[in-house]
């Protein structure tokens, strides 16, 4: 179990930070009249932003892995 958490720690961190950001967005900005599909419900907002955080983390990690492999190839 510890190896699994250690392997996916950046993804977990991205999803957790995204979820926190989504709840803060709901609480601070949200939707006044309830017609917004995502930000009118705290659960939807939290899950939506957690998925966005996960995807952003994946993009960042993929980019850093590619740049590291390019640096190794030029040496």
Protein Blocks (a to p, Z undefined) as FASTA:
>chain_A
ZZmmmmmmmmmmmmmmmmmmmmmmmmmnmpmklpafklmpmklmmmmmmmmmmmmmmmmm
mmmmmmmmmmmmmZZ
